[in-house]
Amino acid sequence: MGDAAGKFQTIHPEAGKQGTKIDVAKYEAMKAALLAVVPATGDGVRFMDLGEAVEPHLPAELFANASISWYVVTVKLDLEARGLIERVPGARPQRVRRVT
């Protein structure tokens, strides 16, 4: 999934919008953390709570100088585009849950 430079091309769920290339190790770590904290049932989790929720699941050395919130947004959008998580319809503020 990554290229020779260790980058992963994310995709965006909104037509016409482009994903971004990010470090493969950070992508994989954030993906695992998001999938660990986003429930598959009920009302999901508030988007604004994801940064705090994933932090204990992330390797500190990998994210020491990184913006966790930026990676949360980037990888969340990619997981939405891949059909692994979804926004809970009608939820305000935004909530997300795993797709079963």
C-alpha positions as CSV (number, residue, x, y, z in Angstrom):
1,M,0.0,0.0,0.0
2,G,2.9,2.3,0.5
3,D,5.5,3.4,-2.0
4,A,9.3,3.1,-1.9
5,A,9.6,6.3,0.0
6,G,7.5,4.9,2.9
7,K,4.5,7.0,2.0
8,F,0.8,6.0,1.9
9,Q,-1.7,7.7,-0.4
10,T,-4.9,8.3,1.5
11,I,-8.2,8.8,-0.3
12,H,-11.0,11.3,0.4
13,P,-14.7,10.4,0.7
14,E,-15.9,13.5,-1.1
15,A,-15.9,13.3,-4.9
16,G,-13.4,15.6,-6.4
17,K,-11.3,16.0,-3.3
18,Q,-7.8,14.5,-3.1
19,G,-6.2,12.5,-0.3
20,T,-2.7,13.2,0.9
21,K,0.5,11.1,1.1
22,I,1.5,10.3,4.7
23,D,4.1,8.2,6.4
24,V,3.1,4.5,6.2
25,A,4.0,3.8,9.9
26,K,1.9,6.7,11.1
27,Y,-1.0,5.7,8.8
28,E,-1.0,2.1,10.1
29,A,-0.7,3.2,13.8
30,M,-3.5,5.8,13.5
31,K,-5.7,3.4,11.5
32,A,-5.3,0.7,14.3
33,A,-6.0,3.3,17.0
34,L,-9.1,4.7,15.3
35,L,-10.5,1.2,14.7
36,A,-9.8,0.4,18.4
37,V,-11.7,3.4,19.7
38,V,-14.6,3.8,17.3
39,P,-17.5,1.5,18.3
40,A,-19.5,-0.5,15.8
41,T,-22.8,0.0,17.6
42,G,-25.0,2.7,19.0
43,D,-24.3,6.4,18.5
44,G,-20.6,5.9,17.9
45,V,-18.1,8.4,19.3
46,R,-17.9,12.2,18.9
47,F,-15.4,13.3,16.3
48,M,-14.1,16.0,18.7
49,D,-13.2,13.2,21.2
50,L,-11.1,11.1,18.8
51,G,-7.8,12.8,19.4
52,E,-7.9,12.2,23.1
53,A,-9.3,8.7,22.7
54,V,-6.6,7.5,20.2
55,E,-3.5,9.0,22.0
56,P,-3.0,6.1,24.5
57,H,-3.1,3.7,21.5
58,L,-0.4,5.5,19.5
59,P,3.4,4.8,19.8
60,A,4.7,8.0,21.6
61,E,8.0,7.9,19.7
62,L,6.2,7.9,16.3
63,F,3.9,10.8,17.2
64,A,6.3,12.8,19.4
65,N,6.5,15.8,17.1
66,A,3.3,15.2,15.1
67,S,-0.1,16.8,15.1
68,I,-2.3,14.0,16.4
69,S,-5.4,15.9,15.4
70,W,-4.2,16.3,11.8
71,Y,-3.6,12.6,11.5
72,V,-6.9,11.8,13.1
73,V,-8.7,13.9,10.4
74,T,-6.6,12.6,7.5
75,V,-6.9,8.9,8.4
76,K,-10.6,9.2,9.5
77,L,-11.5,10.6,6.1
78,D,-9.5,7.8,4.4
79,L,-11.3,5.1,6.5
80,E,-14.7,6.7,5.6
81,A,-13.7,6.6,1.9
82,R,-12.8,2.9,2.3
83,G,-16.1,2.1,4.0
84,L,-14.6,1.1,7.4
85,I,-16.2,3.9,9.4
86,E,-19.1,6.2,8.8
87,R,-20.6,9.4,10.1
88,V,-23.7,8.8,12.1
89,P,-26.5,10.3,10.0
90,G,-28.1,13.4,11.5
91,A,-25.7,13.5,14.5
92,R,-24.7,17.0,15.6
93,P,-21.9,17.4,16.6
94,Q,-20.4,14.9,14.2
95,R,-20.2,11.3,15.5
96,V,-18.5,8.3,13.8
97,R,-18.9,4.6,14.1
98,R,-17.5,1.5,12.5
99,V,-19.3,-0.1,9.6
100,T,-20.3,-3.6,10.3
